[in-house]
Amino acid sequence: MAVAAPVRSLCPADWRREVARVGAVHLPGAWVRNQLPALDFGRLAESFDALPLDRHLHDGGTYRRRRFSRFVWERGATALRRLPHQTFFQSRSVNPLHGGFPRHFAPLPTSTASDPALAQLVGLFIDCLPIEEDTLWVNVHQIRVLAGEHPVGPAPEGIHSDGHDFVAIVLVRRENVVGGRSIVRDAAEAELVSTTMESPLDAVVVDDRRTLHGVTPIRRAGPGPALRDMLLLDFNRPTGSSSGSGSGS
Ligand SMILES: [Fe+2]
């Protein structure tokens, strides 16, 4: 499937070095928008309104909706290449709650998979990675968590890693929600990032091999619908696993 790719390298070298040195960097949404002035984000954001229920939550909850598709990114290419859809598997050692059995998540519809905004965002976040590779496997997860009166954990696994090389955790939409502080820690449990993403396209990029990430529970702030939409991008070198989960961060 042909999708437009980003045409420029825009991530500051300092931030790329920060991912290499520390293992994480926080990218403000305003900065993301400034780097991608032609980004038409509306259709991608609206596509979250049509996510099917995640039927695999261990608690039987109906508060999480999601889709998942796999792509190949090649440096300099004008397109992302979509890979065949497959059942999703994570080992129990990586995901004690939802690992150890195959999970079926509906694929992104063609209109979303081919949306130039998706390719532009993938390209920008890859530009912030300290990599030499010219090819990466990319898992794209769209996840909506619906909040109610009682707190729910967008990532019920708690603080965790997902078994990838790098992960980008991107806020798409946050409405009528309190909580949801994103946390990244290093292997010694030192806090590297602690931020509540409020603005669309606020993002955190992490080295998933060296860090742990999580998010505090969310609940409804007031009457009416309450939701938190996240785009999770898993980046893996071709020698690594192309499966695994961005499990709801
Ligand atoms: Fe995760």
Residues whose N, C-alpha, C, O or C-beta is under 5 A from the ligand:
A	BS01	LIG	D162 S245 G246 S247 G248 S249
